[in-house]
Amino acid sequence: MRPILLQGHERSLTQIKYNKDGDLLFSTAKDHVVCAWYSVNGERVGTYKGHVGALWTVDVDPATTLLATGSADNTIRIWDVRTGKQLKMWEFPTAVKRVEFSEDGTLLLAVTEQRMGHLGTVVVFPITVDLEAEQVDEPNFTITFRESKATVAAWSYLNKYIITGHEDGRVSQYDGKTGELIRDVQAHELDMQITDIQMAPDRTYFITCSKDKTAKILDVNELKVMKTYVTDTPLNTAALTPKKDFVILGGGQEARDVTTTSQRQGKFEARFYHKIFEDEIGRVKGHFGPLNTIAVHPQGVGYASGGEDGYVRVHHFDKPYFDFAYEVEKMKG
């Protein structure tokens, strides 16, 4: 499974996303540039320039018409995917850490940072999927966090819920139309930040990961923890794979947090776990620093990872991956 190495960023990667068809890959990093790539061969299609701060997040709408980005320059920007033209900019008092389009592309959520006396929020904007349309200036509603701030957020099926992951390890569920809090659970270890949340293809369940060295699958409706994957390193990203029952986890001990006496530095592999049995089944090496972001191809034919080393590595799964029959072997044993 020889990867394609994408060298388009000068600083560490923050998020990568495939479009719905899987033919394009979008990447953001701390170098102010958003890159678009052909996923099949790693050719760079173009860049989206305009931000003046580190890029934290990117998402593309289901029709691959609009691209949304969020940055440390305190803005969300909407772009024409094909031309790179900036179509809209929303300004905030603090950095934008996560953006995500809803399943139908008609809504956009954003997570803003808690800083300098400003509380963290999730804002939800209505989106018109039309390049000629003027996007609205004001959000539908704002969720404000007076206790533990949200670090990540995602849409459930049919835009019914907004699911948020928090700095203190909680996962919360909000009404997707009103922003009203419905329930929350202590999904991860107390005061261990949730670093990623990614929905399953049908958006009825999702995976989270945390600095507590675990990843968990929860159902959207009840926030019940269904599966737990235990690792030996803090996790930054977790993804679910279509077609095969696997999850892919990434992270690694930051260099500043490693002591020469107590820990082996690194552990920078992408880790594959069996989704049902929770066992680790393999690792893929390659990055020279912590993995910050993993995205899986929508058709399940490969995945991409972005690291602290500034590289995106695109992997296309070989035939043995699809032939792997772990379930049968497990039941026989």
VENURJO-V718591 format. One record per pair of residues at least 24 apart in sequence whose ideal C-beta (glycine too) atoms are under 6 Angstrom apart, sorted by the first residue. I is the first residue (numbers start at 0). GAP is how many residues later the second one is. If there is no record, write none. Layout:
[[I,GAP] [I,GAP]]
This chain:
[[0,314] [0,317] [2,310] [2,311] [2,312] [3,38] [3,310] [4,306] [4,308] [5,31] [5,36] [5,306] [7,27] [7,36] [8,301] [10,299] [11,296] [11,298] [12,279] [12,280] [12,293] [12,294] [13,42] [14,42] [14,43] [14,278] [15,277] [15,279] [15,288] [15,290] [16,41] [16,42] [16,278] [17,277] [17,279] [17,280] [18,41] [18,45] [19,42] [19,278] [21,275] [21,276] [21,277] [24,279] [25,32] [25,34] [26,285] [27,27] [27,30] [29,24] [33,35] [41,272] [45,38] [47,31] [47,36] [49,36] [55,41] [56,41] [56,42] [58,40] [58,41] [58,42] [60,40] [60,44] [61,43] [62,66] [64,64] [67,31] [67,40] [69,26] [69,29] [69,40] [75,34] [79,51] [87,47] [92,25] [93,24] [97,54] [97,55] [99,54] [101,53] [101,57] [104,24] [106,52] [108,44] [110,39] [110,42] [113,35] [118,25] [118,26] [119,25] [119,29] [119,30] [121,28] [121,31] [140,38] [142,31] [142,36] [150,42] [150,43] [151,44] [151,45] [153,43] [153,45] [155,47] [155,64] [156,46] [156,47] [164,29] [164,32] [164,43] [166,26] [170,52] [172,50] [182,40] [184,38] [186,29] [187,24] [194,41] [195,41] [195,42] [197,41] [199,40] [200,41] [206,31] [206,33] [208,26] [208,29] [214,34] [226,51] [228,44] [228,49] [232,34] [235,56] [236,56] [236,57] [238,55] [238,57] [240,55] [240,59] [241,58] [242,57] [244,30] [244,31] [245,26] [245,29] [246,26] [246,28] [247,24] [247,46] [247,55] [249,41] [249,44] [249,55] [250,39] [251,38] [269,35] [273,52] [276,53] [285,27]]
